[in-house]
Amino acid sequence: MAQKTIFQKIYFVIIIILVVLTLIIVIYTFVNKNKESALEEGFDESLIACQMSGGQIATSSCCLSATDYPNTCLIGACGCAPENSHEIKICDCGVDKCFNGNECVNR
């Protein structure tokens, strides 16, 4: 009788592990499909990275050499005089965070 209980527990643990693995695969597939479809529709990879890491798209006056979604963790990309600046899209990560070009991170 005790052996049957042990086998039932092992079987139960195996079922739980399989369910968790299945959920992980489904979530991973869903996230990648959304990213791929967004890229196919012309969305910029940096825009997707910004939003998936908690950032919001905004515009800012940055140096003429800066392109959309600059690394805001570095000093300089958006620190030029107005005559040497233009409006570009940036990733606004919120208070005490910055966009490193791939994701929002703590400063």
C-alpha positions in Angstrom: 0.0 0.0 0.0 2.9 2.4 0.8 4.5 1.8 -2.5 1.3 2.7 -4.3 1.2 6.1 -2.5 4.9 6.8 -3.4 4.2 6.0 -7.1 1.1 8.3 -7.0 3.2 11.1 -5.6 5.9 10.6 -8.3 3.2 10.5 -11.0 1.7 13.7 -9.6 5.0 15.5 -9.6 5.7 14.4 -13.2 2.3 15.7 -14.3 3.0 19.1 -12.6 6.4 19.4 -14.3 4.8 18.6 -17.7 2.1 21.2 -17.2 4.6 23.9 -16.2 6.8 23.1 -19.2 3.8 23.2 -21.5 2.9 26.6 -20.1 6.4 27.9 -20.6 6.5 26.8 -24.2 3.1 28.3 -25.0 4.0 31.7 -23.4 7.4 31.7 -25.2 5.8 31.0 -28.5 3.1 33.6 -28.0 5.7 36.3 -27.2 7.9 35.5 -30.2 4.9 35.4 -32.6 3.8 38.8 -31.4 7.4 40.2 -31.9 7.7 38.6 -35.3 4.3 39.9 -36.5 5.1 43.4 -35.2 8.4 43.3 -37.1 6.7 42.1 -40.3 4.3 45.1 -40.0 7.2 47.5 -39.9 7.6 48.2 -36.2 11.2 48.9 -35.2 12.9 46.3 -33.0 14.0 49.1 -30.6 10.3 50.2 -30.2 9.3 46.6 -29.4 12.3 46.2 -26.9 11.3 49.5 -25.3 7.7 48.6 -24.8 8.4 45.0 -23.7 10.7 46.3 -21.0 8.2 48.8 -19.6 9.1 51.9 -21.5 6.9 54.4 -23.3 7.6 55.9 -26.7 8.2 59.7 -26.6 9.9 62.3 -28.7 12.8 64.5 -27.6 15.1 67.1 -29.1 18.5 65.3 -29.6 21.8 65.8 -31.4 21.7 65.7 -35.2 23.9 62.6 -35.1 21.4 60.7 -32.9 18.9 58.3 -34.4 15.6 57.0 -33.0 15.8 55.2 -29.7 19.3 56.3 -28.6 21.0 54.9 -25.5 19.7 57.2 -22.8 22.0 55.7 -20.2 24.9 57.5 -21.8 25.5 61.2 -21.5 25.4 63.2 -24.7 22.9 61.9 -27.2 20.3 64.5 -26.3 22.5 67.3 -25.0 23.2 69.4 -28.0 22.3 73.1 -28.6 18.9 73.6 -30.3 20.5 74.6 -33.6 22.3 71.2 -33.6 19.3 69.1 -32.6 16.3 67.4 -34.2 13.2 65.6 -32.9 13.6 61.8 -32.6 11.8 59.0 -30.9 13.1 58.0 -27.5 12.2 55.3 -25.0 11.0 56.9 -21.8 11.6 54.3 -19.1 10.4 56.4 -16.2 12.1 57.7 -13.0 15.6 56.4 -12.2 15.6 54.2 -15.4 17.2 54.5 -18.8 17.1 52.8 -22.2 20.4 51.1 -23.0 19.4 50.4 -26.6 17.9 47.0 -25.7 15.8 47.4 -22.6 14.9 49.7 -19.7 17.4 49.4 -16.9 18.1 51.0 -13.5 20.4 54.0 -13.6 
